[in-house]
Structures are given as C-alpha cells and as structure tokens.
C-alpha cells in the first residue's frame, strides 16, 4: 500500500494526464457516435425526376372489320367465289336455299288452291240460296170471285207456307255466308304464310364492304362465310392497371419488322368491356390503331405509346408533397400534382426534369436539413 502511494506521488503528473486523456477519448467517441447517428438519420436514397417511360407491348395485325355468317344446317350454299378472292361492297357472295322451306311452301300453295276451289263452290251455293228468297207474285196477288170474296180459301195457309220457306232459305243463306267467311279467313292466313315462306326459301348473301372472301369448312359439316376488310389495324390488350395510359386519340409508334420501319399512328378505339385473362383475376381491355398496307395480317408488332409528365417513385410522395434536394444539399418541401401509376407517381406539375427528390422521407427530414445521399 505504501509502495502504491509512493508510486502515485512520484507519477501524479502522468496519472492526471492519462486520466484526462481517457476522458477526452470518451468525449470524442461520444461526439463521433452522435455525429454518425445524425448523418445516418439524414442519409436518404435520392432519385431524379425523369420523363415517363412509354407504355410498351405487342399486338397483332387484323382486318378492321370481319363479316361472319354461319350457314344454317338446313340450308344449301351456292357460290362461285374462290378462297381469298377479292370482293366489292354490294357484290353477291353466295345464295342460300332452304329445301324444307320449299316443301312447306308447296304444301301451303296446294292448300291455297284447295281453299280457292271451296270458296268458289260456297259462293255458288250462297247465290242459289239468295235466289230462293225471291217472292212468288202469284202468292201475294190472290184472285177474287164476283161477290168480292177471296177465290182462294187457302190464301192464309199459303202465305204462312211462304213465310216458312223464306225463313228456311234465309237460314241456309246465313249458314252459307258463315262458311264463306270462314274459308276466306283460312285463305288469308295461308296467303300470309305463302308470302313469309317465299321470303325464306332463298336468300342472297351480299358483301358488306370491300374485302377478301373465305369459306370455312368445319369438321361437323357446317360452313361459314367470312369477308375480311382490306383495311388493317393493330389489335392489342392493356391490363386494368395501365388502362389510363391508353386513350383514344393518343399517338402510338409501331415497329414493322417486315420492312424494318417505324410507323406513327393514333389509337382509334379503346374498349370499355373487360376481357378475361388466363391465370389472373385482373381483366384486360382491347384497343386498336390503324396501320398501312406494309403490315401483314396476322403479323406480331411491338408498339410504344408515349406518355406525358415526369415520373418519380411513389414512396417519395406524402400528401402530394415531396422533398426537393437543392444545390446546397438541403431539403425543401414542394407541392406536386399528378396521379399514381403502379409504384410510380406521374407528376403533371411541381417538378422539372432532373430535379432530385428524397425517395423515403422520414420524421427527421424537414426544410433546411442537410441531406446525405445513400
């Protein structure tokens, strides 16, 4: 113990210096730790605002219109056209005849002929009944004797008999007229059926537009007439998440691999009716754009649809505000307007191309904070 006191007394100066050095090291270490923590809390991923990536995909070249008519099983098709023959709008492309309808028409026509004969016979019968209603003048003008008395004592009986005969004849005429009316109604019904069947026995198929004719044969024996319009379109699909990127009238560029050229066009149609997609519950929507004759029907074509605005990560936007990193590396909060698009935010106003913004702002970030880039 005495030795330690003696040692401390001799080296007091060095011990004090050592103690102070340790304290200084601790303080410096703490300061460095705090500084590193501050730097860590103000270190962020930085991203630059850039032009929105064009919407890209691929579609197929199709005729802009297709006429399809399935030949009914009870019909016979007659056509003089060959496969892939060019047809003009209004040109006859085939004739359909219906044997069953022809048989029904002949049966109706035979029935009409029979009813007309019955009607003529009934009209003759009604005419004879009408003749029987005429009064015999001799019965209404009896002769008288010299004393002015009725010469015919049975005059009253004769008049009564005449009345009975007239009533009987009238009844017969009424019955004949009813039969006549019934036959006339039946004849009118059959004539209406004749007119309807006459229009169904044969029909002409006419090309609705200029195009290419094709007759398709199916394994079950049925046939189908098709006319493909000469005008061509790109037909493609867009997922519901990207629907806002496809609008009628928007510009679209198409890469034609056949002639190694790019064609500019505009979207002419965007469907509002969804299409089911295999392997997902999300629907897709059809859209189309006209193309020139250099494209081939059935050709697969890649396209791009340019988009307006600037894009930044969606995680950088909080309540429509972002932190802009200024030239002196300090943060400054600015207002932006735009819309969400997947994991991106499409800016329509508030930033310019090349502006740097903080991707994941946290509670430590506010105006004036020195931003360290990760």
PEFENPE-V197023 format. One record per backbone hydrogen bond with DSSP energy under -0.5 kcal/mol. CO is the residue of the C=O (numbers start at 1). NH is the residue of the N-H. Records with the same first field share a line. If there is no record, write none. Layout:
CO: NH + NH
This chain:
1: 5
2: 6
3: 7
4: 8
5: 9
6: 10
7: 11
9: 12
11: 15
12: 16
13: 17
14: 18
15: 19
16: 20
17: 21
18: 22
19: 23
20: 24
21: 25
22: 26
23: 27
24: 28
25: 29
26: 30
27: 31
28: 32
29: 33
30: 34
31: 35
32: 36
33: 37
34: 38
35: 39
36: 40
37: 41
38: 42
39: 42
40: 43
42: 44 + 372
44: 374
45: 359
47: 357
49: 354
50: 311
55: 305
57: 303
59: 301
60: 235
61: 298
62: 233
65: 229
66: 68
67: 227
69: 225
72: 75
76: 97
78: 95
82: 85
85: 213
87: 211
88: 91
91: 207
94: 205
95: 78
96: 203
97: 76 + 99
98: 102
99: 103
100: 104
101: 105
102: 106
103: 107
104: 108
105: 109
106: 110
107: 111
108: 112
109: 113
110: 114
111: 115
112: 116
113: 117
114: 118
115: 119
116: 120
117: 121
118: 122
119: 123
120: 124
121: 125
122: 126
123: 127
124: 128
125: 129
126: 130
127: 131
128: 132
130: 133
131: 134
135: 137
136: 139 + 140
137: 140 + 141
143: 151 + 152
145: 148
149: 145
151: 153
152: 155
154: 158
155: 159
156: 160
157: 161
158: 162
159: 163
160: 164
161: 165
162: 166
163: 167
164: 168
165: 169
166: 170
167: 171
168: 172
169: 173
170: 174
171: 175
172: 176
173: 177
174: 178
175: 179
176: 180
177: 181
178: 182
179: 183
180: 184
181: 185
182: 186
183: 187
184: 188
185: 189
186: 190
187: 191
188: 192
189: 193
190: 194
191: 195
192: 196
193: 197
194: 198
195: 199
196: 200
197: 200 + 201
201: 98
203: 96
204: 206
205: 93 + 94
207: 90
210: 230
211: 87
212: 228
213: 84
214: 216 + 226
216: 224
218: 221
222: 218
223: 71
224: 216
225: 69
226: 214
227: 67 + 229
228: 212
231: 64
232: 291
233: 62 + 235
234: 289
235: 60
236: 287
238: 285
239: 242
240: 243
242: 245
243: 246
245: 247
247: 250
250: 267
252: 265
253: 304
254: 256 + 263
255: 257 + 302
256: 260 + 261
261: 256
263: 254
265: 252
266: 290
267: 249
269: 288
273: 286
275: 284
277: 280
283: 240
284: 275
285: 238
286: 271
287: 236
288: 268 + 269
289: 234
291: 232
292: 295
296: 299
299: 61
301: 59
302: 255
303: 57
304: 253 + 306
305: 55
309: 52
310: 347
311: 50
312: 345
313: 316
314: 317
316: 318
318: 321
320: 336
321: 318
322: 324 + 334
323: 358
324: 326 + 332
326: 329
329: 371
330: 326
331: 368
332: 324
334: 322
337: 348 + 349
339: 346
341: 344
343: 314
344: 341
345: 312 + 347
346: 339
347: 310
349: 337
352: 355
355: 49
356: 325
357: 47
362: 365
366: 369
369: 331 + 371
372: 44
